[in-house]
Amino acid sequence: MGFLVTTLIFVVVGIIASLCTRICRNRGPSTNLFHQTLVITATVCCWMMWAIVYLAQMNPLIVPILSEGE
């Protein structure tokens, strides 16, 4: 449940940031495309970083092994 909700939050934030970029930074077709590309890339990269960290905590690769002396 938490994964889906947070993914939807990232999608909504990405859409809002894209709209704000489109409205506030209207300087020409090539510049607008560049700004949209930056916003979408940043949103996807932030989501991927969050998703990797979130999913890594569900099934950790390293399991602590206690020695018998401790």
N, C-alpha and C positions, 0 to 999 in steps of 0.2 A: 504494500500500500504506500509506504513512504517513498519508494523509488518512483512510482507513477506520479504521485502528487508533486514531487520536486521536479520531475521532468516536465510536467505541465507548467510549473512556475517558470522554469527556464525558457520554455517556448513563449509564454506570455511576455516575459521581460524582453526577449529577443524581438518580438513583434513590436512592442512599445518603443524599444530603442531604434528599430528600423524606421518606424513612423516619425519619431522625433528627428532622426537624421534626415529623412526625406523633407520634412517641413522646415527645419531650422537651417539646414545647409544646402540650399538649392542654388548651386553655382554652375550648372551645366551638366549635360548628359554623361560625359566621361567621369567627371568628378563625383557626381551622384552615384554612379555605378561603383566607383572605387570606395566611397564611404559605406555603401550598403554591403560590399564585400568584406570590409573590415569589421563591421558590426556583426554580420552573420558568422564570420570566422571566429571572432572573439567569443560569441555566445556558444558556439559549438565546442570550442576548446575548453571553456570554463565548465560546460556540462560534462564533457568527457573526463576532465580531471576529477570532478566531483563523483561521477559514476564509478571510476576506477577505484577511488578511495573508499567509497561506500561498499562496493562489491568485494573489495579485498578484505574488509572487516567481517564479511559473512563467512568466509572460509579461508582463514589464514594459512599461509604456506609453512611458516615456521612454528613448530609446536615446542614449547619449553620442555626439556627433559631434566628431571631432578636426579641428581646423583644420590647414591645411597648414604653417603657420609653427611649429607645436610638434612 
